[in-house]
Amino acid sequence: MARENGQSIMAVLDQWVPDMDKGIVARAANLLDFAARKKPELAVPWVVVTKCVLGGRMPNADSKIVIDMMRRSSSIRQVLMRDYGRGLENVPAVGVRATIDSDDLANTQLRRQAKQHEASRQRILQTRSLINPKEMKNRELKQWVEQGIGGLLSAHNDRLAKLLLPPGEEQSENKGGPGGPRR
């Protein structure tokens, strides 16, 4: 199946013509946009992205050149969003793909960001609960803890937190994972 997927995507990506006046990140974003238009929801292995963008022979998955390309994923995501209105979705053990529409973007990237936001808020709450402003000597820092962070936390109440959770996600204090309680 993986080999069939690789052959299928290569048949499509052989039609892609890179703009060599653009940098590596812009070419990778363009390639993923092209792939999303031609083969929606089909992930492109990082070795294929690397080969198409840089040319040459097909690299090994664990080669430095492929790892360097993978490290550019945040930059590729930014270019996809800015220039193509697409997100970037990592498909574990397969590769990467550009999102295909608003539903796909909301279900992948926005869902992940909302969960990260809530996990971050929970960590802030946990840390803030350990701080006693009455004991603080630095007035500016104390004011920031009480008014800045305190204002942020009071503005973002539990009702708002529930509204930010994507459909099918439940808020739970005993949940593990990113930002969840660790024992």
ABEGO torsion letter per residue (X at the ends): XAAAAAAAAAAAAAABBBBAABBAAAAAAAAAAAAAAABBGBBBBAAAAAAAAAEEBBBBAABAAAAAAAAAAAAAAAAAAAAAGBBBBBBBGAEBBBBABAAAAAABAAAAAAAAAAAAAAAAAAAAAABBAAABABAAAAAAAAAAAAAAAAABBAAAAAAABBBGBBBBAABBEBGBBBX
